[in-house]
Amino acid sequence: MSASGKPAKGGKKPRPPRQDMPEQAPEERVKNFLEVPYGYTPELAALEASRCLQCKKPACVAGCPVAVDIPGFIARIVEGDYLGAARVIKSTNSLPAVCGRVCPQEEQCETACVLSKKQQPVAIGRLERFVADYARRLAEEKAQKDVHERWRMYEQLASLDYSA
């Protein structure tokens, strides 16, 4: 449906607008050294990922210096497979969290995005950052769980009576 209530041209559902990343309020950011943008939530990432046209000949990949399979990792986000998306990215890029923050996507892959001909391109860098942060958080949680499990095992061993 268009803004007038009529079906969109060609009967296709209109794409949502580019999603902004939530960020710290100015009055909070002056008190700390944390990153200003919080990054996407899973819901915002899915909405932004749904904007991708999944082109048969993705110009965005050609615009990426490390040739990340951008449609591949974005498709995994749409499916909710964030670790799968991370694996796709890491197959050609070993630093996705860094690249998602500092790579000039607006001059590289996003400029090549076919969607940018009619509206704002898919926020490829923001999606890459989301995936990398998700994978890092999951790894940290697993490591923390492993530490607690080892400590529990140690306490069990320490409590055994070896005098018998």
PyMOL commands that place a pseudoatom at each C-alpha (Angstrom):
pseudoatom trace, name=CA, resn=MET, resi=1, chain=A, elem=C, hetatm=0, pos=[0.000, 0.000, 0.000]
pseudoatom trace, name=CA, resn=SER, resi=2, chain=A, elem=C, hetatm=0, pos=[1.162, 3.487, -0.779]
pseudoatom trace, name=CA, resn=ALA, resi=3, chain=A, elem=C, hetatm=0, pos=[0.677, 6.515, 1.473]
pseudoatom trace, name=CA, resn=SER, resi=4, chain=A, elem=C, hetatm=0, pos=[-2.590, 7.179, -0.385]
pseudoatom trace, name=CA, resn=GLY, resi=5, chain=A, elem=C, hetatm=0, pos=[-3.929, 3.764, 0.643]
pseudoatom trace, name=CA, resn=LYS, resi=6, chain=A, elem=C, hetatm=0, pos=[-3.632, 2.293, -2.864]
pseudoatom trace, name=CA, resn=PRO, resi=7, chain=A, elem=C, hetatm=0, pos=[-1.488, -0.770, -3.623]
pseudoatom trace, name=CA, resn=ALA, resi=8, chain=A, elem=C, hetatm=0, pos=[2.131, 0.089, -4.363]
pseudoatom trace, name=CA, resn=LYS, resi=9, chain=A, elem=C, hetatm=0, pos=[3.233, 0.216, -7.989]
pseudoatom trace, name=CA, resn=GLY, resi=10, chain=A, elem=C, hetatm=0, pos=[3.517, -3.309, -9.364]
pseudoatom trace, name=CA, resn=GLY, resi=11, chain=A, elem=C, hetatm=0, pos=[1.551, -4.680, -6.380]
pseudoatom trace, name=CA, resn=LYS, resi=12, chain=A, elem=C, hetatm=0, pos=[4.756, -5.031, -4.353]
pseudoatom trace, name=CA, resn=LYS, resi=13, chain=A, elem=C, hetatm=0, pos=[4.881, -4.296, -0.660]
pseudoatom trace, name=CA, resn=PRO, resi=14, chain=A, elem=C, hetatm=0, pos=[6.865, -1.083, -0.019]
pseudoatom trace, name=CA, resn=ARG, resi=15, chain=A, elem=C, hetatm=0, pos=[10.207, -1.464, 1.754]
pseudoatom trace, name=CA, resn=PRO, resi=16, chain=A, elem=C, hetatm=0, pos=[10.570, 0.023, 5.223]
pseudoatom trace, name=CA, resn=PRO, resi=17, chain=A, elem=C, hetatm=0, pos=[12.815, 3.080, 5.567]
pseudoatom trace, name=CA, resn=ARG, resi=18, chain=A, elem=C, hetatm=0, pos=[16.447, 2.734, 6.654]
pseudoatom trace, name=CA, resn=GLN, resi=19, chain=A, elem=C, hetatm=0, pos=[16.599, 2.070, 10.395]
pseudoatom trace, name=CA, resn=ASP, resi=20, chain=A, elem=C, hetatm=0, pos=[18.532, 4.416, 12.654]
pseudoatom trace, name=CA, resn=MET, resi=21, chain=A, elem=C, hetatm=0, pos=[20.600, 2.943, 15.469]
pseudoatom trace, name=CA, resn=PRO, resi=22, chain=A, elem=C, hetatm=0, pos=[19.516, 3.836, 18.978]
pseudoatom trace, name=CA, resn=GLU, resi=23, chain=A, elem=C, hetatm=0, pos=[22.130, 5.969, 20.723]
pseudoatom trace, name=CA, resn=GLN, resi=24, chain=A, elem=C, hetatm=0, pos=[22.948, 7.547, 24.049]
pseudoatom trace, name=CA, resn=ALA, resi=25, chain=A, elem=C, hetatm=0, pos=[21.296, 10.840, 24.841]
pseudoatom trace, name=CA, resn=PRO, resi=26, chain=A, elem=C, hetatm=0, pos=[23.731, 13.807, 24.805]
pseudoatom trace, name=CA, resn=GLU, resi=27, chain=A, elem=C, hetatm=0, pos=[23.285, 14.358, 28.539]
pseudoatom trace, name=CA, resn=GLU, resi=28, chain=A, elem=C, hetatm=0, pos=[24.411, 10.756, 29.182]
pseudoatom trace, name=CA, resn=ARG, resi=29, chain=A, elem=C, hetatm=0, pos=[27.301, 10.603, 26.716]
pseudoatom trace, name=CA, resn=VAL, resi=30, chain=A, elem=C, hetatm=0, pos=[29.043, 13.615, 28.282]
pseudoatom trace, name=CA, resn=LYS, resi=31, chain=A, elem=C, hetatm=0, pos=[29.389, 11.531, 31.472]
pseudoatom trace, name=CA, resn=ASN, resi=32, chain=A, elem=C, hetatm=0, pos=[31.090, 8.462, 29.994]
pseudoatom trace, name=CA, resn=PHE, resi=33, chain=A, elem=C, hetatm=0, pos=[33.429, 7.075, 27.359]
pseudoatom trace, name=CA, resn=LEU, resi=34, chain=A, elem=C, hetatm=0, pos=[31.056, 4.426, 26.001]
pseudoatom trace, name=CA, resn=GLU, resi=35, chain=A, elem=C, hetatm=0, pos=[30.152, 4.209, 22.325]
pseudoatom trace, name=CA, resn=VAL, resi=36, chain=A, elem=C, hetatm=0, pos=[27.460, 6.701, 21.360]
pseudoatom trace, name=CA, resn=PRO, resi=37, chain=A, elem=C, hetatm=0, pos=[25.384, 4.297, 19.222]
pseudoatom trace, name=CA, resn=TYR, resi=38, chain=A, elem=C, hetatm=0, pos=[24.084, 1.242, 21.065]
pseudoatom trace, name=CA, resn=GLY, resi=39, chain=A, elem=C, hetatm=0, pos=[23.777, -0.842, 17.915]
pseudoatom trace, name=CA, resn=TYR, resi=40, chain=A, elem=C, hetatm=0, pos=[20.733, -2.555, 16.515]
pseudoatom trace, name=CA, resn=THR, resi=41, chain=A, elem=C, hetatm=0, pos=[18.388, -4.721, 18.532]
pseudoatom trace, name=CA, resn=PRO, resi=42, chain=A, elem=C, hetatm=0, pos=[17.469, -8.050, 16.889]
pseudoatom trace, name=CA, resn=GLU, resi=43, chain=A, elem=C, hetatm=0, pos=[14.141, -6.506, 15.846]
pseudoatom trace, name=CA, resn=LEU, resi=44, chain=A, elem=C, hetatm=0, pos=[15.744, -3.457, 14.215]
pseudoatom trace, name=CA, resn=ALA, resi=45, chain=A, elem=C, hetatm=0, pos=[18.364, -5.650, 12.534]
pseudoatom trace, name=CA, resn=ALA, resi=46, chain=A, elem=C, hetatm=0, pos=[15.651, -7.891, 11.088]
pseudoatom trace, name=CA, resn=LEU, resi=47, chain=A, elem=C, hetatm=0, pos=[13.699, -4.883, 9.834]
pseudoatom trace, name=CA, resn=GLU, resi=48, chain=A, elem=C, hetatm=0, pos=[16.787, -3.342, 8.240]
pseudoatom trace, name=CA, resn=ALA, resi=49, chain=A, elem=C, hetatm=0, pos=[17.841, -6.688, 6.750]
pseudoatom trace, name=CA, resn=SER, resi=50, chain=A, elem=C, hetatm=0, pos=[14.370, -7.095, 5.230]
pseudoatom trace, name=CA, resn=ARG, resi=51, chain=A, elem=C, hetatm=0, pos=[15.139, -4.073, 3.034]
pseudoatom trace, name=CA, resn=CYS, resi=52, chain=A, elem=C, hetatm=0, pos=[17.797, -6.013, 1.083]
pseudoatom trace, name=CA, resn=LEU, resi=53, chain=A, elem=C, hetatm=0, pos=[16.706, -6.838, -2.462]
pseudoatom trace, name=CA, resn=GLN, resi=54, chain=A, elem=C, hetatm=0, pos=[18.821, -10.035, -2.579]
pseudoatom trace, name=CA, resn=CYS, resi=55, chain=A, elem=C, hetatm=0, pos=[20.117, -9.081, -6.038]
pseudoatom trace, name=CA, resn=LYS, resi=56, chain=A, elem=C, hetatm=0, pos=[21.183, -11.855, -8.405]
pseudoatom trace, name=CA, resn=LYS, resi=57, chain=A, elem=C, hetatm=0, pos=[24.329, -9.858, -9.229]
pseudoatom trace, name=CA, resn=PRO, resi=58, chain=A, elem=C, hetatm=0, pos=[25.038, -8.034, -5.948]
pseudoatom trace, name=CA, resn=ALA, resi=59, chain=A, elem=C, hetatm=0, pos=[26.991, -4.874, -6.685]
pseudoatom trace, name=CA, resn=CYS, resi=60, chain=A, elem=C, hetatm=0, pos=[27.481, -4.395, -2.940]
pseudoatom trace, name=CA, resn=VAL, resi=61, chain=A, elem=C, hetatm=0, pos=[29.861, -7.365, -2.827]
pseudoatom trace, name=CA, resn=ALA, resi=62, chain=A, elem=C, hetatm=0, pos=[31.932, -5.846, -5.614]
pseudoatom trace, name=CA, resn=GLY, resi=63, chain=A, elem=C, hetatm=0, pos=[32.056, -2.617, -3.586]
pseudoatom trace, name=CA, resn=CYS, resi=64, chain=A, elem=C, hetatm=0, pos=[33.404, -4.436, -0.511]
pseudoatom trace, name=CA, resn=PRO, resi=65, chain=A, elem=C, hetatm=0, pos=[37.229, -4.495, -0.289]
pseudoatom trace, name=CA, resn=VAL, resi=66, chain=A, elem=C, hetatm=0, pos=[37.165, -7.934, 1.373]
pseudoatom trace, name=CA, resn=ALA, resi=67, chain=A, elem=C, hetatm=0, pos=[34.315, -9.301, -0.796]
pseudoatom trace, name=CA, resn=VAL, resi=68, chain=A, elem=C, hetatm=0, pos=[31.977, -10.211, 2.064]
pseudoatom trace, name=CA, resn=ASP, resi=69, chain=A, elem=C, hetatm=0, pos=[28.935, -12.163, 0.859]
pseudoatom trace, name=CA, resn=ILE, resi=70, chain=A, elem=C, hetatm=0, pos=[26.633, -9.328, 1.886]
pseudoatom trace, name=CA, resn=PRO, resi=71, chain=A, elem=C, hetatm=0, pos=[23.342, -10.816, 0.591]
pseudoatom trace, name=CA, resn=GLY, resi=72, chain=A, elem=C, hetatm=0, pos=[24.305, -14.119, 2.244]
pseudoatom trace, name=CA, resn=PHE, resi=73, chain=A, elem=C, hetatm=0, pos=[24.845, -12.706, 5.704]
pseudoatom trace, name=CA, resn=ILE, resi=74, chain=A, elem=C, hetatm=0, pos=[21.814, -10.427, 5.426]
pseudoatom trace, name=CA, resn=ALA, resi=75, chain=A, elem=C, hetatm=0, pos=[19.611, -13.388, 4.453]
pseudoatom trace, name=CA, resn=ARG, resi=76, chain=A, elem=C, hetatm=0, pos=[20.762, -15.169, 7.631]
pseudoatom trace, name=CA, resn=ILE, resi=77, chain=A, elem=C, hetatm=0, pos=[19.750, -12.126, 9.700]
pseudoatom trace, name=CA, resn=VAL, resi=78, chain=A, elem=C, hetatm=0, pos=[16.271, -12.209, 8.150]
pseudoatom trace, name=CA, resn=GLU, resi=79, chain=A, elem=C, hetatm=0, pos=[16.073, -15.900, 9.147]
pseudoatom trace, name=CA, resn=GLY, resi=80, chain=A, elem=C, hetatm=0, pos=[17.195, -15.049, 12.703]
pseudoatom trace, name=CA, resn=ASP, resi=81, chain=A, elem=C, hetatm=0, pos=[20.412, -17.073, 12.247]
pseudoatom trace, name=CA, resn=TYR, resi=82, chain=A, elem=C, hetatm=0, pos=[22.847, -14.517, 13.636]
pseudoatom trace, name=CA, resn=LEU, resi=83, chain=A, elem=C, hetatm=0, pos=[25.674, -16.999, 14.177]
pseudoatom trace, name=CA, resn=GLY, resi=84, chain=A, elem=C, hetatm=0, pos=[25.237, -18.201, 10.595]
pseudoatom trace, name=CA, resn=ALA, resi=85, chain=A, elem=C, hetatm=0, pos=[25.488, -14.575, 9.500]
pseudoatom trace, name=CA, resn=ALA, resi=86, chain=A, elem=C, hetatm=0, pos=[28.698, -14.232, 11.517]
pseudoatom trace, name=CA, resn=ARG, resi=87, chain=A, elem=C, hetatm=0, pos=[30.144, -17.342, 9.845]
pseudoatom trace, name=CA, resn=VAL, resi=88, chain=A, elem=C, hetatm=0, pos=[29.359, -15.907, 6.407]
pseudoatom trace, name=CA, resn=ILE, resi=89, chain=A, elem=C, hetatm=0, pos=[31.101, -12.635, 7.251]
pseudoatom trace, name=CA, resn=LYS, resi=90, chain=A, elem=C, hetatm=0, pos=[34.088, -14.295, 8.928]
pseudoatom trace, name=CA, resn=SER, resi=91, chain=A, elem=C, hetatm=0, pos=[34.722, -16.468, 5.882]
pseudoatom trace, name=CA, resn=THR, resi=92, chain=A, elem=C, hetatm=0, pos=[36.337, -13.400, 4.249]
pseudoatom trace, name=CA, resn=ASN, resi=93, chain=A, elem=C, hetatm=0, pos=[36.629, -10.830, 7.052]
pseudoatom trace, name=CA, resn=SER, resi=94, chain=A, elem=C, hetatm=0, pos=[38.299, -11.681, 10.351]
pseudoatom trace, name=CA, resn=LEU, resi=95, chain=A, elem=C, hetatm=0, pos=[37.434, -8.302, 11.957]
pseudoatom trace, name=CA, resn=PRO, resi=96, chain=A, elem=C, hetatm=0, pos=[33.704, -7.724, 11.418]
pseudoatom trace, name=CA, resn=ALA, resi=97, chain=A, elem=C, hetatm=0, pos=[33.162, -5.751, 14.653]
pseudoatom trace, name=CA, resn=VAL, resi=98, chain=A, elem=C, hetatm=0, pos=[35.888, -3.307, 13.654]
pseudoatom trace, name=CA, resn=CYS, resi=99, chain=A, elem=C, hetatm=0, pos=[34.781, -3.073, 10.030]
pseudoatom trace, name=CA, resn=GLY, resi=100, chain=A, elem=C, hetatm=0, pos=[31.157, -2.625, 11.097]
pseudoatom trace, name=CA, resn=ARG, resi=101, chain=A, elem=C, hetatm=0, pos=[32.265, 0.476, 12.987]
pseudoatom trace, name=CA, resn=VAL, resi=102, chain=A, elem=C, hetatm=0, pos=[35.086, 2.094, 11.014]
pseudoatom trace, name=CA, resn=CYS, resi=103, chain=A, elem=C, hetatm=0, pos=[34.897, 0.868, 7.413]
pseudoatom trace, name=CA, resn=PRO, resi=104, chain=A, elem=C, hetatm=0, pos=[33.537, 3.659, 5.169]
pseudoatom trace, name=CA, resn=GLN, resi=105, chain=A, elem=C, hetatm=0, pos=[30.561, 1.601, 3.917]
pseudoatom trace, name=CA, resn=GLU, resi=106, chain=A, elem=C, hetatm=0, pos=[28.816, 4.747, 2.670]
pseudoatom trace, name=CA, resn=GLU, resi=107, chain=A, elem=C, hetatm=0, pos=[31.645, 5.081, 0.107]
pseudoatom trace, name=CA, resn=GLN, resi=108, chain=A, elem=C, hetatm=0, pos=[32.010, 1.389, -0.713]
pseudoatom trace, name=CA, resn=CYS, resi=109, chain=A, elem=C, hetatm=0, pos=[29.371, -1.349, -0.438]
pseudoatom trace, name=CA, resn=GLU, resi=110, chain=A, elem=C, hetatm=0, pos=[26.438, 0.943, 0.420]
pseudoatom trace, name=CA, resn=THR, resi=111, chain=A, elem=C, hetatm=0, pos=[27.200, 3.210, -2.545]
pseudoatom trace, name=CA, resn=ALA, resi=112, chain=A, elem=C, hetatm=0, pos=[27.012, 0.125, -4.780]
pseudoatom trace, name=CA, resn=CYS, resi=113, chain=A, elem=C, hetatm=0, pos=[23.716, -1.071, -3.205]
pseudoatom trace, name=CA, resn=VAL, resi=114, chain=A, elem=C, hetatm=0, pos=[21.036, -1.182, -5.928]
pseudoatom trace, name=CA, resn=LEU, resi=115, chain=A, elem=C, hetatm=0, pos=[18.450, 0.098, -3.438]
pseudoatom trace, name=CA, resn=SER, resi=116, chain=A, elem=C, hetatm=0, pos=[20.386, 3.394, -3.221]
pseudoatom trace, name=CA, resn=LYS, resi=117, chain=A, elem=C, hetatm=0, pos=[19.159, 4.312, -6.705]
pseudoatom trace, name=CA, resn=LYS, resi=118, chain=A, elem=C, hetatm=0, pos=[15.634, 4.957, -5.358]
pseudoatom trace, name=CA, resn=GLN, resi=119, chain=A, elem=C, hetatm=0, pos=[16.033, 5.299, -1.569]
pseudoatom trace, name=CA, resn=GLN, resi=120, chain=A, elem=C, hetatm=0, pos=[18.662, 5.009, 1.145]
pseudoatom trace, name=CA, resn=PRO, resi=121, chain=A, elem=C, hetatm=0, pos=[20.839, 1.898, 0.835]
pseudoatom trace, name=CA, resn=VAL, resi=122, chain=A, elem=C, hetatm=0, pos=[20.716, -1.015, 3.233]
pseudoatom trace, name=CA, resn=ALA, resi=123, chain=A, elem=C, hetatm=0, pos=[22.755, -0.183, 6.361]
pseudoatom trace, name=CA, resn=ILE, resi=124, chain=A, elem=C, hetatm=0, pos=[25.299, -2.920, 5.659]
pseudoatom trace, name=CA, resn=GLY, resi=125, chain=A, elem=C, hetatm=0, pos=[27.869, -1.710, 8.191]
pseudoatom trace, name=CA, resn=ARG, resi=126, chain=A, elem=C, hetatm=0, pos=[25.314, -1.460, 10.961]
pseudoatom trace, name=CA, resn=LEU, resi=127, chain=A, elem=C, hetatm=0, pos=[24.132, -4.996, 10.223]
pseudoatom trace, name=CA, resn=GLU, resi=128, chain=A, elem=C, hetatm=0, pos=[27.727, -6.253, 10.206]
pseudoatom trace, name=CA, resn=ARG, resi=129, chain=A, elem=C, hetatm=0, pos=[28.297, -4.585, 13.577]
pseudoatom trace, name=CA, resn=PHE, resi=130, chain=A, elem=C, hetatm=0, pos=[25.098, -6.151, 14.975]
pseudoatom trace, name=CA, resn=VAL, resi=131, chain=A, elem=C, hetatm=0, pos=[26.151, -9.647, 13.886]
pseudoatom trace, name=CA, resn=ALA, resi=132, chain=A, elem=C, hetatm=0, pos=[29.700, -9.271, 15.227]
pseudoatom trace, name=CA, resn=ASP, resi=133, chain=A, elem=C, hetatm=0, pos=[28.478, -7.895, 18.568]
pseudoatom trace, name=CA, resn=TYR, resi=134, chain=A, elem=C, hetatm=0, pos=[25.908, -10.695, 18.861]
pseudoatom trace, name=CA, resn=ALA, resi=135, chain=A, elem=C, hetatm=0, pos=[28.547, -13.377, 18.229]
pseudoatom trace, name=CA, resn=ARG, resi=136, chain=A, elem=C, hetatm=0, pos=[30.956, -11.727, 20.706]
pseudoatom trace, name=CA, resn=ARG, resi=137, chain=A, elem=C, hetatm=0, pos=[28.298, -11.519, 23.436]
pseudoatom trace, name=CA, resn=LEU, resi=138, chain=A, elem=C, hetatm=0, pos=[27.392, -15.174, 22.908]
pseudoatom trace, name=CA, resn=ALA, resi=139, chain=A, elem=C, hetatm=0, pos=[31.061, -16.196, 23.127]
pseudoatom trace, name=CA, resn=GLU, resi=140, chain=A, elem=C, hetatm=0, pos=[31.494, -14.151, 26.320]
pseudoatom trace, name=CA, resn=GLU, resi=141, chain=A, elem=C, hetatm=0, pos=[28.417, -15.751, 27.886]
pseudoatom trace, name=CA, resn=LYS, resi=142, chain=A, elem=C, hetatm=0, pos=[29.706, -19.224, 26.986]
pseudoatom trace, name=CA, resn=ALA, resi=143, chain=A, elem=C, hetatm=0, pos=[33.137, -18.443, 28.435]
pseudoatom trace, name=CA, resn=GLN, resi=144, chain=A, elem=C, hetatm=0, pos=[31.526, -17.164, 31.647]
pseudoatom trace, name=CA, resn=LYS, resi=145, chain=A, elem=C, hetatm=0, pos=[29.388, -20.305, 31.867]
pseudoatom trace, name=CA, resn=ASP, resi=146, chain=A, elem=C, hetatm=0, pos=[32.495, -22.458, 31.337]
pseudoatom trace, name=CA, resn=VAL, resi=147, chain=A, elem=C, hetatm=0, pos=[34.311, -20.642, 34.157]
pseudoatom trace, name=CA, resn=HIS, resi=148, chain=A, elem=C, hetatm=0, pos=[31.361, -21.183, 36.522]
pseudoatom trace, name=CA, resn=GLU, resi=149, chain=A, elem=C, hetatm=0, pos=[31.151, -24.853, 35.533]
pseudoatom trace, name=CA, resn=ARG, resi=150, chain=A, elem=C, hetatm=0, pos=[34.864, -25.398, 36.152]
pseudoatom trace, name=CA, resn=TRP, resi=151, chain=A, elem=C, hetatm=0, pos=[34.651, -23.622, 39.496]
pseudoatom trace, name=CA, resn=ARG, resi=152, chain=A, elem=C, hetatm=0, pos=[31.700, -25.828, 40.494]
pseudoatom trace, name=CA, resn=MET, resi=153, chain=A, elem=C, hetatm=0, pos=[33.676, -28.953, 39.557]
pseudoatom trace, name=CA, resn=TYR, resi=154, chain=A, elem=C, hetatm=0, pos=[36.665, -27.687, 41.554]
pseudoatom trace, name=CA, resn=GLU, resi=155, chain=A, elem=C, hetatm=0, pos=[34.469, -27.093, 44.610]
pseudoatom trace, name=CA, resn=GLN, resi=156, chain=A, elem=C, hetatm=0, pos=[33.045, -30.610, 44.306]
pseudoatom trace, name=CA, resn=LEU, resi=157, chain=A, elem=C, hetatm=0, pos=[36.533, -32.092, 44.110]
pseudoatom trace, name=CA, resn=ALA, resi=158, chain=A, elem=C, hetatm=0, pos=[37.737, -29.967, 47.022]
pseudoatom trace, name=CA, resn=SER, resi=159, chain=A, elem=C, hetatm=0, pos=[34.821, -31.122, 49.173]
pseudoatom trace, name=CA, resn=LEU, resi=160, chain=A, elem=C, hetatm=0, pos=[35.613, -34.844, 48.733]
pseudoatom trace, name=CA, resn=ASP, resi=161, chain=A, elem=C, hetatm=0, pos=[36.881, -36.672, 51.769]
pseudoatom trace, name=CA, resn=TYR, resi=162, chain=A, elem=C, hetatm=0, pos=[40.208, -38.256, 50.786]
pseudoatom trace, name=CA, resn=SER, resi=163, chain=A, elem=C, hetatm=0, pos=[41.017, -39.585, 54.272]
pseudoatom trace, name=CA, resn=ALA, resi=164, chain=A, elem=C, hetatm=0, pos=[39.148, -42.852, 53.825]
for i in range(1, 164): cmd.bond("trace and resi %d" % i, "trace and resi %d" % (i + 1))
show_as sticks, trace
zoom trace
